[in-house]
Amino acid sequence: MEPKPLERLEFEAGALIKAHPPQWHHRNKQTVYEIACSSGFPFEGRIAYARWPEVKPPAEVVAQSEFRVRPGVFEYARSAGSPAVAWHVNFADPQLFFAYSSSLLAQDELQVAEHPILGSLRDALISRGMRPATMDEERRPTPVTISGVERRCAIDTLPNQQAGRPAGLYGNAFARATRDQVKAATTPLSPPTISNILPMAAPTPGHGAYEAEEIVYVVNAAYTGFLAARRESEALAPKGSRTIIHTGFWGCGAFGGNRTLMTMLQALAADVADVDIVYWAFDEAGVRLANDARKRYERLRESTPSVPNILDDIVRQQFPWGVSDGN
């Protein structure tokens, strides 16, 4: 089934940032924004926003997508001359970008800090009486695609003893950092680069073993988001483009999701949506876990192409919920 967005809007970036300048409620976020605007490049281009209804995956796996696991955190650079269209998952709250202005710097807020016009987008939607969300009122997934977003700066959140940031700047550590530490870790991009952002909300944190309904939610959310990104990619680059999704341990930080399970389900969603994955796994331990999870899924795929059968097998494995990392 061809998905049609629930809502679609386009904005001119310069007009958007002028009408709805981001509202920062913490000094360190304001510092980052000042650096993001320091290059002298104006906010330019057109931003396309769309929110998509839940789409259930097809009954069988017919594609085998490329799934590359890398250490580290998201990289946004696009290879010169590549026909692929890259999308970066935003590990979203059900309320789109709701904590962007706060002292927090988890994955969602970090992405908005580096792409500050995303805060303007949220505020513009609210001003129109719309509900910026990645879930509907019945808590079904409604992923969002946002193309043409300027990345204005890069923030190094990793621990760096020599730079005076032994704990890094990720999560709650950002709020405790000094202005000088934040300035030293933030680099303006001159000129800005362009990103395509894919906000998706993982399921509400649970406990014990995952229920079948929770697993189905994850697959449907990821499949809907990946398929929507593919459709948008085909419009952005209609001549044989390939969609690449940059993701990682989605829903496994503050939400306490199971890393193995969330990796397996994203691999399944990528196959049925026919998109490729670049999976950022932080460190070598994360790389090993993600590769093991991918191989675990591939063994299921080899035993049966049936999506319901694969999901039934995963449910029977009784994957346990983890605990929040506090960020």
Secondary structure, 3 states (H helix, E strand, C coil): CCCCCCEEEEEEHHHHHHHCCCCCCCHHHHHHHHHHCCCCCCCCCEEEEEECCCCCCCCECCCCCCEEEECECCCCCCCCCCCCEEEEEEEECCECCCCCCCCCCCHHHHHHHHCCHHHHHHHHHHHCCCCCECECCCCCECCEEEEEEEEEEEECCCCECCCCECCCCCCCHHHHCCHHHHHHHEEEEEEEEEEEEEEEECCCCCCCECCHHHHHHHHHHHHHHHHHHHHHHHHHCCCCCCEEEEEECCCCCCCCCCHHHHHHHHHHHHHHHCCEEEEECECHHHHHHHHHHHHHHHHHHHHCCEHHHHHHHHHHCCCECCCCCCC
